[in-house]
Amino acid sequence: MASFGLTVARTWWAPRDEEGRTMRLFLALTAALLLAVSTAANAKTRKRVKAAPPQQVACTVLGCVPVPRGCGQAPGRTWSGMPTGGDVIVCPPGVAPFR
């Protein structure tokens, strides 16, 4: 083979001996192992997102408003027991309905 004055430099990614091929194989296997470990670590740390329960809306005589957390709604009634057509927001003791 004639070189005609040109020299071809050997690089680390294109060796011509068995030792270089072993090194390339080692680097390829190491990169594949690191990729597999990082993928497995990411898959284990993910948490499932729970869907939030739908917000309740009570339509009172003042208008429709969202029901605060910990409270409920009941049909509104007059003193005589007749329905008013509006809802009433009912909260247990110690729960502030609107802050």
Phi and psi in degrees as a GROMACS rama.xvg file:
@    title "Ramachandran Plot"
@    xaxis  label "Phi"
@    yaxis  label "Psi"
@TYPE xy
-93.1242  136.7  ALA-2
-97.0583  -19.9814  SER-3
54.084  36.0721  PHE-4
81.9431  -0.410279  GLY-5
-97.4675  137.932  LEU-6
-111.933  137.999  THR-7
-103.439  119.399  VAL-8
-81.1715  137.174  ALA-9
-82.9742  139.263  ARG-10
-116.797  167.869  THR-11
-69.3928  -23.1651  TRP-12
-93.0592  -5.96358  TRP-13
-134.459  61.0167  ALA-14
-77.1022  163.658  PRO-15
-112.856  3.51465  ARG-16
-117.097  168.454  ASP-17
-66.2108  -33.0871  GLU-18
-63.2354  -38.3336  GLU-19
-68.6088  -37.2347  GLY-20
-65.4285  -38.7326  ARG-21
-63.5791  -40.792  THR-22
-64.6059  -42.4381  MET-23
-62.7987  -41.5562  ARG-24
-63.2439  -42.6286  LEU-25
-61.9292  -45.5919  PHE-26
-64.2568  -39.9324  LEU-27
-65.4727  -43.2166  ALA-28
-67.4334  -37.8321  LEU-29
-64.2058  -43.4154  THR-30
-64.3033  -40.5163  ALA-31
-65.5397  -39.2617  ALA-32
-65.9568  -43.9164  LEU-33
-62.9962  -39.8145  LEU-34
-64.7379  -41.4352  LEU-35
-67.196  -40.242  ALA-36
-66.9287  -42.7633  VAL-37
-67.916  -35.4248  SER-38
-67.1114  -41.5033  THR-39
-66.4304  -37.3406  ALA-40
-66.925  -39.3364  ALA-41
-68.1871  -35.6944  ASN-42
-69.0174  -31.4074  ALA-43
-79.3406  -25.9536  LYS-44
-89.7407  -3.55728  THR-45
-74.5432  138.784  ARG-46
-111.017  145.53  LYS-47
-78.4572  140.184  ARG-48
-94.2968  124.264  VAL-49
-85.6981  141.64  LYS-50
-74.0064  135.713  ALA-51
-72.2461  140.125  ALA-52
-65.2016  149.693  PRO-53
-64.7313  141.078  PRO-54
-73.217  133.225  GLN-55
-82.3889  145.985  GLN-56
-123.926  127.88  VAL-57
-109.032  127.015  ALA-58
-95.6625  99.3534  CYS-59
-93.1227  -177.429  THR-60
-69.0679  -18.2407  VAL-61
-90.3167  -9.36056  LEU-62
130.803  176.114  GLY-63
-86.7803  125.753  CYS-64
-133.697  152.542  VAL-65
-70.6698  145.156  PRO-66
-82.0188  127.174  VAL-67
-63.929  157.822  PRO-68
-63.7114  134.324  ARG-69
90.1192  -6.82082  GLY-70
-109.038  168.927  CYS-71
-135.464  -178.555  GLY-72
-126.681  149.681  GLN-73
-139.813  153.04  ALA-74
-67.0212  136.699  PRO-75
-76.6995  142.228  GLY-76
-135.495  153.668  ARG-77
-80.5117  177.099  THR-78
-63.2823  -26.6679  TRP-79
-86.0604  -5.11702  SER-80
99.0085  -0.0931137  GLY-81
-77.133  140.187  MET-82
-69.1876  141.98  PRO-83
-91.5442  -19.9816  THR-84
94.0996  -8.56075  GLY-85
-112.214  165.208  GLY-86
-96.1415  160.496  ASP-87
-123.874  133.296  VAL-88
-86.7906  124.041  ILE-89
-115.967  123.979  VAL-90
-119.314  144.629  CYS-91
-70.0611  162.231  PRO-92
-59.9526  138.431  PRO-93
92.5334  -6.15836  GLY-94
-105.827  119.497  VAL-95
-82.756  119.312  ALA-96
-67.6355  -41.0669  PRO-97
-132.868  119.489  PHE-98
